[in-house]
Amino acid sequence: MSNHFEILARFGYAARGVVYLLLGGLALASAIWGGSDADGSSDALSSLLDLPFGRVMIGAVALGLLGYVLWKMAQGLLNADNRDDDIKGFAARAGQLISGGANVFLMLSAARLALSLGQSSGNGEQEASAWVLQQPFGPFLLGLVGIGVLVAAAVQVWRGASHGYRKRLALHHKWMDPICAFGIVARGVIFAIVGGFLVYAAFTVSPEQAGGTKEALDYVHALPFGRWLYGAVALGLVAFGAYGLIQARYRHMDAPDLADVRAAARI
């Protein structure tokens, strides 16, 4: 069973890497040849439709993302990777659950494209924010989510800058290290912008202010020297995609045992 979880995890990391390679590649092409319209993750996946066997490839990505989500659930619920039973360990496990939940939407989008059901309409972040704001204490809850994303962004930037990813990743070639560090920092920057959007949406009680990767890239492009910054971030997203492929091959996995899975199922 442990081996099955490991296969799911590696397939999942590879699928997420493909998504970011497409996303970063499209953004980088826009930075080089002009244009300011950034693509989101779902748009990046839809670019595969023009290729031979495009839907088959998108279906494979959807299955891979399912494996990634299940691995994140295993990390959070079954303590795959053997985190310590302290505040830091529980916070890390909670973060894995949030990451898994966030990737469910991307997985479903890929599945819809593969099954010729089309993409979901509208901005997913705005729709989710609108739903949260309608709940009791909605602005407070959305603000907490935004702050959580900002904290996760800071952790990710620090992880990339301090090379914390080396703890579970065997880097067999020197060129892998700068690529991993650059990619993780770039994704952390995007997360920070998304978190800022969410906090502002909570403060103004306006879900239209929320945004995802596409809106974050648009924001970067609108800054002074935006085309250069946009290109740097786009290149960072390509690097993060490469980091996902490196994880798929070289990451150390502490997959849960079958007995742990059965015990959790009985709870």
C-alpha positions in Angstrom: 0.0 0.0 0.0 2.9 2.4 0.8 4.2 1.8 -2.7 0.8 2.6 -4.1 0.7 5.9 -2.2 4.2 6.7 -3.5 3.2 6.1 -7.1 0.2 8.4 -6.6 2.4 11.1 -5.1 5.0 10.9 -7.9 2.4 11.0 -10.6 0.7 13.9 -8.8 3.8 16.0 -8.5 4.5 15.4 -12.2 1.0 16.5 -13.2 1.2 19.7 -11.1 4.6 20.3 -12.7 3.1 20.0 -16.2 0.4 22.6 -15.3 2.9 25.1 -14.1 5.2 24.5 -17.1 2.2 25.4 -19.3 1.1 28.3 -17.2 4.6 29.8 -16.9 5.4 29.1 -20.6 2.3 30.9 -21.8 3.0 33.8 -19.5 6.7 33.9 -20.6 5.6 33.9 -24.3 3.3 36.8 -23.6 6.2 38.7 -21.9 8.6 38.1 -24.8 6.2 38.7 -27.7 4.0 41.3 -26.1 0.5 41.3 -24.7 -0.7 41.6 -21.1 -3.4 39.0 -20.9 -2.3 36.3 -18.5 -3.7 32.8 -18.4 -4.9 31.0 -15.4 -4.2 27.3 -14.6 -7.4 26.1 -16.4 -6.6 28.2 -19.4 -3.1 26.7 -19.5 -4.6 23.2 -19.5 -7.1 24.1 -22.3 -4.1 25.0 -24.5 -3.4 21.2 -24.7 -6.7 20.8 -26.6 -5.1 21.9 -29.9 -2.5 19.1 -29.7 -2.9 15.5 -31.0 -4.5 13.4 -28.3 -4.9 16.6 -26.3 -7.9 15.4 -24.3 -6.0 12.2 -23.4 -3.2 14.3 -22.1 -5.5 16.5 -20.1 -7.2 13.3 -18.7 -3.8 12.0 -17.6 -3.1 15.4 -15.9 -6.5 15.1 -14.2 -5.7 11.7 -12.9 -2.3 12.9 -11.8 -3.9 15.8 -9.9 -6.2 13.3 -8.2 -3.1 11.4 -7.0 -1.7 14.7 -5.8 -4.8 15.5 -3.8 -4.9 12.0 -2.3 -1.2 12.4 -1.3 -1.9 15.7 0.3 -4.8 14.1 2.2 -2.4 11.3 3.3 0.1 13.9 4.5 -2.5 15.8 6.5 -4.7 13.0 7.9 -2.3 10.1 8.0 0.9 12.0 8.7 2.7 10.8 5.7 6.2 12.2 5.9 6.2 11.6 9.6 5.8 15.1 10.9 6.5 15.7 14.6 3.5 15.9 17.0 4.0 19.5 17.8 2.6 22.9 16.8 4.9 23.1 13.8 4.0 19.6 12.7 0.3 20.1 13.0 0.5 23.4 11.2 2.4 21.8 8.3 -0.3 19.0 8.1 -3.1 21.6 8.1 -1.3 23.3 5.2 -1.1 20.1 3.3 -4.9 19.6 3.7 -5.5 23.2 2.4 -3.2 22.6 -0.5 -5.1 19.4 -1.4 -8.4 21.2 -1.2 -7.2 24.0 -3.4 -6.0 21.5 -6.1 -9.4 19.8 -6.1 -10.8 22.7 -8.3 -7.9 22.4 -10.7 -8.4 18.6 -10.9 -12.1 19.1 -11.6 -11.4 21.7 -14.3 -9.0 19.3 -16.0 -11.6 16.5 -15.8 -14.3 18.7 -17.4 -11.9 19.5 -20.3 -11.0 15.9 -20.8 -14.7 14.9 -20.8 -15.6 17.7 -23.2 -17.8 19.3 -20.6 -16.1 22.7 -21.1 -14.6 25.0 -18.4 -16.5 26.3 -15.4 -17.7 29.8 -16.0 -16.5 32.8 -14.1 -13.6 33.4 -11.7 -13.3 30.5 -9.2 -11.7 32.7 -6.5 -14.5 35.2 -6.8 -17.2 32.6 -6.6 -15.6 30.9 -3.6 -15.1 34.3 -1.9 -18.7 35.2 -2.6 -19.8 32.0 -0.9 -17.6 32.6 2.2 -18.9 36.2 2.5 -22.5 34.9 2.6 -21.7 32.8 5.7 -22.0 34.0 9.3 -19.0 36.2 10.0 -18.1 35.9 6.3 -15.7 38.9 6.0 -13.9 37.7 9.1 -13.6 34.2 7.7 -12.4 35.4 4.3 -9.9 37.6 6.0 -8.5 34.7 8.0 -8.2 32.7 4.7 -6.3 35.6 3.1 -4.0 35.9 6.1 -3.4 32.1 6.0 -2.5 32.4 2.3 -0.1 35.3 3.1 1.5 33.2 5.9 1.8 30.3 3.4 3.4 32.6 0.9 6.0 33.8 3.4 6.8 30.3 4.4 7.2 29.3 0.8 9.5 32.2 0.0 11.6 31.4 3.0 11.7 27.7 2.1 13.0 28.6 -1.4 15.5 31.2 -0.2 16.8 29.0 2.6 16.8 25.8 0.5 14.6 24.1 3.0 13.3 21.8 0.2 16.6 19.9 0.3 15.4 18.0 3.4 13.2 15.7 1.4 14.7 16.2 -2.1 17.8 14.4 -3.3 19.4 16.8 -5.8 21.6 14.7 -8.1 22.7 17.6 -10.4 23.9 21.1 -9.4 21.6 22.8 -11.9 18.5 21.5 -10.0 19.2 23.6 -6.9 18.8 27.1 -8.4 15.8 26.0 -10.4 14.0 24.7 -7.3 14.9 27.8 -5.2 13.8 30.2 -7.9 10.6 28.4 -8.7 9.5 28.1 -5.1 10.2 31.8 -4.4 8.3 32.9 -7.5 5.3 30.8 -6.6 5.5 32.3 -3.1 5.3 35.8 -4.6 2.2 34.9 -6.6 0.6 33.4 -3.4 1.4 36.7 -1.5 -0.5 38.7 -4.2 -3.4 36.3 -4.1 -3.5 36.5 -0.3 -3.5 40.3 -0.6 -6.5 40.1 -2.9 -8.4 38.0 -0.5 -7.7 40.3 2.5 -8.8 43.3 0.5 -11.9 41.5 -0.7 -12.7 40.7 3.0 -12.1 44.3 4.0 -14.3 45.8 1.3 -16.9 42.9 1.5 -16.5 42.6 -2.3 -15.8 39.2 -3.8 -14.9 41.0 -7.1 -11.7 42.0 -5.5 -10.5 38.4 -5.1 -8.3 36.8 -7.7 -6.1 33.9 -8.5 -2.9 33.3 -10.5 -4.2 35.0 -13.6 -5.1 38.2 -11.7 -1.9 38.1 -9.8 0.1 38.0 -13.1 -2.0 40.9 -14.4 -1.2 42.9 -11.3 2.5 42.3 -11.8 2.3 43.3 -15.4 0.6 46.7 -14.4 3.5 47.6 -12.0 6.4 49.9 -13.0 8.8 47.9 -15.1 5.9 45.4 -15.2 6.9 43.7 -18.4 10.3 42.8 -16.9 8.8 41.7 -13.6 6.1 39.8 -15.4 8.7 38.0 -17.4 10.8 37.2 -14.3 7.7 35.8 -12.5 6.7 33.8 -15.6 10.1 32.3 -15.8 9.8 31.5 -12.0 6.6 29.6 -12.7 8.3 27.6 -15.4 11.0 26.8 -12.8 8.3 25.8 -10.3 7.0 23.4 -13.0 10.4 21.9 -13.4 10.6 21.6 -9.6 7.4 19.5 -9.7 9.0 17.1 -12.2 12.2 16.9 -10.0 10.0 16.1 -7.0 8.2 13.4 -9.0 11.6 11.7 -9.6 13.7 12.4 -6.6 11.6 13.4 -3.6 11.8 11.1 -0.6 8.4 9.6 0.4 7.3 8.4 3.8 4.1 6.9 2.6 1.5 5.7 5.2 1.2 1.9 6.0 -1.9 -0.1 5.1 -2.6 -0.5 8.8 -2.7 3.3 9.3 -5.1 3.6 6.4 -7.4 0.9 7.8 -7.3 2.5 11.2 -8.2 5.9 9.9 -11.1 4.4 7.8 -12.6 2.9 11.0 -12.6 6.2 12.8 
